[in-house]
Amino acid sequence: MRGSSTDPTRSPGHRRTRRSAGALATAALLLPLLGAAPSESSTDSSDTTLQRAFASASAQYHVPQTVLLAVSYLQSRWDTHGGAPSVTGGYGPMHLTDARTALAATEHLSEGTEDARGDSARPALHPTTQIPAESQLPARLKTLAKAAELTGLPATDLRTDETANVAGGAALLADAQKNLGESLSQDPADWYGAIARFSGADDTATAASYANDVYDVIHTGEARTTDAGQQVTLAARPDLAPDTAQLKQAGLRTVSADGTECPKKVSCEWIPAPYSEFGDNDYGNHDLGDRPASQSIKYIVIHDTEGQWDGVLNLVQDPTYVSWNYTIRSTDGLIAQHVKAKDVAWHAGNWYINAKSIGIEHEGFLAAPDAWYTEAMYRSSARLVSYLTKKYGIPLDRQHILGHDNVPGPTTSTVPGMHTDPGPYWDWAHYFDLLGHPVKQTARKSGGLVTIRPDYAGNQPVYTGCVTAGQPCAVHGSSEVRLYSGPGETYPLIKDIGLGTTPTTGVNDLSSRVSTGQQYAVADRSGDWTAIWYLGQEAWFKNPKKHPTAVKAAGLVVTPKEGVDSVPVYGRAYPEASAYPTGVPVQTVSPLPYKLLTGQKYVVGDQVPGEYYYAVTFTTDSHKVVVGKDLYYEIQYGHRVEFVRAADVTVERSGR
């Protein structure tokens, strides 16, 4: 939930400097096996150092290699991240946690100029609550020290050497198996309890969900090339039936999922955000509603927390603070729900979007490219979003599954302060694969649109300002592609007049970036370069045929009506003045500094009526949903979505 500013070291989206660098999942969320070998050994002729490390650790600690590979895949997808820690201080392919050396206490929701409510009908909300200092780290954040004790290997090696890291993970699994009173069996089915304990979860539901995911990986098998260029393969074992009864011996607490709105195949806990009065006629930290009966839910907004799990949960339980609907933990994918879907959380900085959306926070840091998200969190989030989109009829596309960085500023003055999370390092392509809706080509050669789709690992644009202003961030894969004013990198970057700043390569500067899954109308082509209509201008990005960063698409686009030179663009779809009943103040339909010009085309995401939810009092008797007759089109205008009045534009189909 971070924002942007002209100074990347002071921006709301900029993370402060770090101290150092049981049910099975639904088929739609299972990744396919890519060329897995048919044998239990899981090795092939292209045996790599990492594959051999799993075999060696298996032999040394008597843990089935299949178990080691599957646990590691769920933690890291076998990536090493160059020895950099995850968002919760986990290192290496086994995600051994050492939070003391990896994490700094941070807090972002009270920073910057964005008003989380985004409702100009009441005073801006700028909370100042700070995360309290942690007195003690939970066991799940310090597994590396335990691995060092069990293996005798130095902590430095466990953090940076993949072979040592895998050995440390194997030692932890073997220790968990012994503590459960189980033998070091070579049958992977006999390790369910140890895997559940390895997750670090302290409750049965989360531990079971984690173990089920590990066995899902075993059932389907996996094969991929890691970020270090190593091929690793796990053979599929579709008929393996784990001994789930072992979980009863694990000594974990029982947590009720009563009251939560979550799919059955995740671990979910109700940790409510308070709705209470305080101070001088003030209240928080959300508004009561009656969705979807009173108004439809159109959007899911993806955020990152910029803080650690325990501290962030303290904040959402503060009535003077802001709120969101769900938080997802990185280590094991545990979901906490805070606000019911019927109610309106204060999370996106745009009241229209808040009133029509569900906000999901993910434990993570925007400006730390190697503070990576675990596979456990990606999968848990994807299951939650699949559940919510089916329940509320939300389309699975990038104009309805928004990053906070895609939410428009509601008025001109708010545009510069809007947040920029989850940022360029969130893997949208992988996320949509898990959602069962991969980002792919949808048109033949004549398609007039493109869908942005770079290869995440190989796409490594230079970003600056992650740690120090102007200094390059660590080289890392990215979901985003940079835009220039001409067909070449010597041309200036695209300027966003709404920000009013000179565009930079800053990690929080969204002036000249497009993101995986976003769709745009093609304006021109020149060699390896493609131009799109973006922020009222032609914007060029490198798109070579051999290594394309976009795929062909077709769909609906808007263009100004004939005889009209330009069309105003809006950050919210509010009703016309005549739609407001007595007692509800008319909200200004104020255009942003952007325009849709003659000859330009922008992709349509949805058609919606003007709508406003009036809710400025603690008691709900005055709350009203105002729906107008004016219609709007949501369009992909720049990095953020925007709105245009249907009466101002013509809709046409582009491509086929």
N, C-alpha and C positions, 0 to 999 in steps of 0.2 A: 504494500500500500504506500509506495514511495512516490515522490514527485520529481519535477525537474526545475532547474534554475540555470542562470548563466554561469554560475560558479560551481563546477562539479564537486568541489570539496565541501560545499555548503548546501547543496541541493537536497530536497526532501527525499529524492530517490537514491541518494548516495549513502552507501553504508560506511560507517566509520571504520578506520583502519583496524584490521585484525591484529592480534598479538603475535601471530605467526601465520607464515604464509597460510463341530467341525464339518465344514461343507466345502466343496471344491468350487473353483471359480467357473463362471459361465463360459461357454465356448467362445463367445464373442471377444472375451478378454484374454484368451490364451494365444500366445505368439506361436507361429508355425515352426516346425523343425526344419532347419535349412541344411540338408545334406548330412544329417547325423549318422554316425556309424551304427551298425546294428548290434554291436557287442557291448557287454557290461564295462569293458575296460575304458570305453569312451575315448580312446586314442586312435589316431590314424597315421598315415604315412607322413603327414606334415606336422609331426609331433613338435611342439614348441616348448620353450623354457617353462612357460606358465603351465602348460598341460602336464609336463613332467613334474612340476612342483606339486600338483594335486596328487599325482601317483605316488610320489615320494612321501608326502605327508600322510597319505592314506596308509601306506605300509608302516610308517614309523609309529603312528598313534592309533592304528587299528580302527580307523573310521572309514566306512565305505566311500570310495572315490565318488560315487554317484551322489551321496549326501553332501560331500564337500563342494562339488561342482554346483549343485542346485542351491545350496545356501549362499554361496558366493555370488551366483547369478542374481538372486533376489536382492542381495545387498548392493552390488556394484555393476552387474552385467559383465563381470570379470575385468573391468577397467581398473587401471592403477592411478590415473589422474596425476601422474608425475610425482607421486608422494604427497600431494596436497590433500588436506582434510575435507570431509563432507560438511554439510551444514550443521551437523551435530558432532563434529570432531572425530569422524571415523576415517581410518586410513586403509588404503590398499584394497585388494579384491575381496578380502574377508571383512572389511569395514570394522577394524579393531578401533575402539573409541578411546580417545585420550583428550577429553574436553579441556583439561587444565592447560594444555599447551596450544589448543586450537581455537578456542572460542573466547570472544570478548562479549561482555554484556552490552547489548544495544537495544534501542527502542526507537521506533520510527513514527508511530501513528500521531504523535503530537508535533512533529516537525513540519516545517514548510508552511505554505499559505493555503493549501487545499482545505476546504471545509468538508469534512467527511459526509455531513448531511447533504450539502449542496442545495439547500433550500433557501432561496432569497426571501421567502416570506417570514423568516425569523433570523435573529442575529447569528452570525457565523460562529461555529463551534471550533475552538482551538484548545483541546485538552492539554493539560500539562503534567499529568500523572507520569511518574517515573517507575521503571521496573526496580523492585527492591533487590538488593544484593543477595546472591545465593550463598547460603551458609554451608551447603553441602551438596555435592554433585550426586545424582542417583547412580546406582550401579551400572545402568545401561550406558552411561557416558564415560566409563573408565574400565572397559574390558581389556584394553591394551596392557595395562599394568598387571592384570591377572595372567594374561598370556605370557608376559615376560617372566613372571614367577614360575609358571608351569614348564616353560621351554628352556629357561636359562639364557635366552637370547636378549641382547640389549634392546631397549625401547626404540632407539634410533633405527636399528635394523628392521624391527617390526613395522615401523612407520614407512620406511623407504624401500625395503627390499621385498620384492613380490614373493620370493621363495620362503623367506622368513615369515612374512605375513600369512601365507597359507598355512605354514606349520603352526603359527599361533592360533589360527582359527580351528585347526584340527585338534590342538591340545585343549581348547575350550570346550569343544563338542565332546571329546572323550571324557573330560572332567565332569561335564554335566551328566553324561550317561552313567558314570560310576556313582555319582551322588544320588541318582535315582534308583540305585541298586540293580541296574541293568548290566548285562554282559556286553563286551565290545564285539557285538555280532557283526558279521559281514553282510547280513541281510539289511538293506536300506529300510525295509518295513519296520525294523525294530528300533528306529531312532526318532520316532515322533516326539516323545517327551523331551529328549535332549535338544532337538531343534526348537521346540517351543521355548525352552529355557534360554537357548542361545539368543533369541530375539531381544532379550532384556526386558520384555514386558513383565509387569508384576500382577497381571490379572489373566484369568483363564481365557476370556473371550479374545483378547488381543494376541496372546500366545498361540491359541488355536488357529486364529486367522492367518498368522504368520506361517505356522507349520503347514497349514493347508496349501498356502501359496507355494511353499518349497516343493511339496509333493505334486502340485500342478506342473511345476517346471520339470520334475522327474517324469511325469506322465507324458508330456508333450515332447520333451527333449529340446535342446537348443544348440545352435552353432553360430558363432559370429567372430569377426575380427575385432580385437580389442583396440582401445585407443593407442596402445603401444605397437600395433601392427601384428599381434599374435593371434593365430587361429586357435580357438578353443571349442571343443565339441563335447556335448553330453548326449549320450544315446537315450532314445525314448524308452520308457518302461510303462506303457499304458495300463497294464494289468496289476501293477504294484499296489497292494492294499496296506496302508500303514496301520500300526497298532495304536489307534487313537485313545484307547483306555489308559495308556501311560500318563496322560495329562493329569489324571486324578492323583498321581504321586508327586506332582511338581510343586505342591504347596503354595499355589498362587491364590490370590484373593478373587472373589466372585463379584463382578460388576454387572448391574442390571442395565439393559438397553431400553428399559421402559421409558416411554416418552420421547424417544428419538425417532427421527424420520430418516432412516438409513436402509440400504439393502441388507438382506439377511447375510450375505457372504462377506461382510466386513465386520470389524470390531468397532462399536460405536458407544459413546458414553454421553449422557446428558449433563452438561455443565452450564447451567443457564446464565445468560446475561440478565441483569436485573432491570426491571421496569419499576422505577420508584421516583418519588419527588424528593427534591433537596433544595437548599438555599432559598432564594427569593423567587418563588413561582417558576422554578426550573425543574426539569425531570430528565431521566435518561434510562438506558442508553440506546433505545430504539423506539419505534412507534408500533402500537398495536394496529392490526389490520384484519382483513377477512379475505385474503387471497387464497385460491384463485376465484372465489365467488364474486368478489367486488371488482377485481381487475386481474388480468392475465399476468402470468410470470413469463417473461420473454427471454431473459438473459441469465447466464451463469458468468460470474466475474471471478477470474483467477488472480489471486494475490500471493505475495510472499510476505512472511512475518517481519523480516529484518530483526528478529529476536529469537531467543530460545523459548522452548515450549512452556516451561513452568512460569516464566515471567510474563509471557503473552497471555496465558490463561488468567493470571492475576489481573491483568488490565481489563479483559473483557467482562470480568465480574465486578467492575467498578461502575456504579451508576453515573458518575460524572465523566466517564470516558465514552468512546465510540464502540461500535459493535459490528459483528459480521455473523454469518449463519453457522459456519463450520471452521474448525482448525484441524489440520492433518499433521501428525507427528512423523518425522523423518525416519527414525530408527526402525519402526515396526509398522507404520501405516495406521496407527490408532486414529480414529476420528472422534472429535468432540463436537457435539452440536450445542449451540448457544442460543439461537433465535429460531423460532418456528417459521416454517415457510409462509404461513399465513400473515406473519408480521413483517415489518419493514426495518431492516438493519441499516445502520449508518456507516457505510463502508466505501462507496465509490466516488464520492465528491460531486455527484450529480443527482439531484433529487428525483428527476424523471427516471434515471437508470436504477437508482435505489428502489423506487417504488415498483419497478418491474423486474427485479433481479434477485438472485441468491448469491451471496459472497462467500468464497471459500479461501481461507488462508492456508498457506503451505509453509512449514518451517523451513526458512531459507533466507539467502542474502543475494540481492540483485547484483551488486557490484563486486562479487567475489566469484569469478568464473570457475575456479576450481573447488569452491565450496558446493560440491555437487549434491544433487537430489538422488535419493536412493530409489531403486526399482520398487521397493516395498511401498513407498509413498506414491509414486506414479500410478501403480496398479490400484491402490486403495482409492485414490482420487478419481481414477477413470471409472471404477465401479460405482462410486457415489454419483458422478456426473451422468453416467448411463441411466442410473435409477431415476434421477431428478428429471432428465430430459424426457424420458418415457412417461413419467407421472404427469408432467405439466405440458407435454407437447412442444418442447423446445427443439428447434432444428439443430442438428449436429454440424455446424459450420462456424467459421471464424467471425461471422457477423452476429452470432448469438452466444457462442462460447468466447467471451472477451477476456483479454488480459486487462488488468487495471489500466495499463498503458494504452488501451484502445478506447477507453471511456472518454467522451468529449467534454471539454469545459462547457458548463451550461451558459456562461456569458463571456463576453470579450475579456473582462478583467480577470476571470478565473483561469483562462487558458494557460498562462505561463506557470501557474502553480500546480497543475494537475500531475498526479503521480505517474511513475514510469515502470512499476513492477508488473509482471515478474521479470521483465527485461530480456536481453538478447540471448541469455544462456538457458532459458526454459526450452526444452525440446518438444516443440509443438507437433512435429511429425511423429515422433514416438508416442506422444500422448494420444493423438488421433488414431494411431494403429491400435492402441489399447482400447480405445473407444469403439473399435470395430468399424470406423469410417476413415480409412487411410486417405491421405491427401494424394490425389492421382489425377491424371489427365482425363478430362470429361468431354473433349471435342476433337474432331478430326483436324486436318491441316487448315481448314477454313475458319477455325475458331477465332473469334475477335477479342477474346479475353485471355488473360493468363492467371494462373494460380501460382503464387510464390512457393517454391519447393526446392531449396538448396539441399545438398547432402550435408547433414548437420556436422559430422565429424570433419569433413574436408573443407567446409565453409568457415574460414577463420579471418574475418575482417578485423582490422586493427581498431581497438577501442582504447580510450585513454581515461584517466581519472578514477580508476578503481581504488587506488590507495593514495596517490598523490596527483594533484591537478596537473593535467598536461602530459603526465607520464604514461607510457603504454601499459595496458593491463596484460596479464598473463595470456599467452596464445592459447586459444580454446575454440572448440566448435561453437557454432552459433546458428540460431533459427532465422537470423535477419540478414538482409541484403541491402547494401548501401546504394543511394541514388545520387546521380550527378546531373548537371544542367546540360550536358552534351554527351555524345557517345565516346567517352574516354575518361580515365581517372585524372587527367590534367584539367578537366573542367571543374568549375566550382561545385560544391555540394548544394543540394536543393535547400532553399530557404523557406522557413515557415513564418509567414508574416504575423501569425497570431502570437508567436513567441517573441518576436521583435528583436531577435538576437542573431548574430553571425553564426551560421551552422558550424559545428565542430564534430570531431570523432568521439566526443565524450560519451561515456557509457549511459548517461541519462539524457542525452540530446536526441530527441526523436524527429528532428527536422527532416532528415533525409534517410529514413529507413523504412523498409517494408518487411513483413514477418510471414513466416510459413503459414500457408492456408489462406492468406488474404488474397482477394481477387481484384483485378484492375483491368480497365479497357486499354487495349494496345493503341498507342498514338502514332508510332513509327518504328522502323527497324533500320539498322545499319551494321552490317557485318555481324560480329558477335554481340552486338548491343541491341537492347529492346527499350523503347520508350513507352511509358504509360501516362495516363492522365492522373495527376497527383497534386493536391493542394492548388488547383487552378492553373497548372503549368505542365509542360512535358518534363518528365523525369526519367533519366536513363539508368539502366543497370546492365551489368555484364551478364550475358546469357548465351554462352557458346553452345553450339549443337552437340559437341562431344560431352560436355559436362554442364548441362543446363541448370539454371537456378530457378526456372519456372517451367510449368507445363501448360499446354493449351487447354482452354476452358470455353464454355459457352454459357449464356444466361441473359438475364434482363439487365438493361442499362437505362439510365435517365439522361436526357439532354434537354437544354432549354427549349421551350416552345418556339415555334417559328415566329420570327419578328422580334424576339426578345434577345437583347445583347447579353444580359447576365441575370442570374437568379441568386437570391440570398440563401445562405447556408445557416442552419441553426444547430445549437448544441443540445436542444431538448424539444420534444414534440408536445407543446402546450396548446390547449384549446383556444379558439377565438373568444373575444371578450363577451360576446352575447351568450356563450354557453354557461357562464358562471351564475349560480343561483344567489339569491339574497343571503348575505352573511358570509360569503366566501369571497375574499378580495381577488380581483382580477390580476392574474400574473402576466407580466409583460412578455410578449413573444418577440424577443430581441435577437436580431441577426448577429452572427459572429463577423469578424473582419474578412471572412472568406467569401468567394463567389464561384458559382458554376457558370462558365462562360460559353458563348455560342461555339458550337463545334466540338465541345468537350463531352465526354461520356464517363459515367461512373456506375459501378455495379450496384444493383439493388439488393439489399438484404431482406427487407420486409416492407409491407405497407401497414401503417398504423393510424388510428384516429388520434387527434389531439387529446391528451389526457393529463389530469393533474390530481394528485391526492392531497387534500387539505387536511393536515394533522399537525396542529401547532400547540395543542393543549394536552395535559395529562389525562383528563377525562375524555372519553371517546364520543360523547354525545354530539360534538360539533364536527367530527370527522366526516368528510364527504369525498367521493370520487367524482370528479367533473369530467365528462366526456363530450367532446365537441363534434361538429360535423366536418370540419376541415380534416383532410387526410394528409399524411406525410409519408415520404419514402425514407427509410434508413438507407444510407449509401456508404460505401467505402471511399471516403474522400481523401484522406491522407493516411498516416499511421493510425489515426483514430477514426471511428465512425462518426458520421454527422447526419443531419436531417434536412430535407428540402420539402416544401409544400407541393403536394400532388398537382395543385392548380397551376404551378409555375413550370412544369416539365412535361415532356413526352416520354413515354416508356416504349422501348423497342427491344426486340430480341437480337442478340449479337452472337454470331457463330452458330454452328450446328454439330 
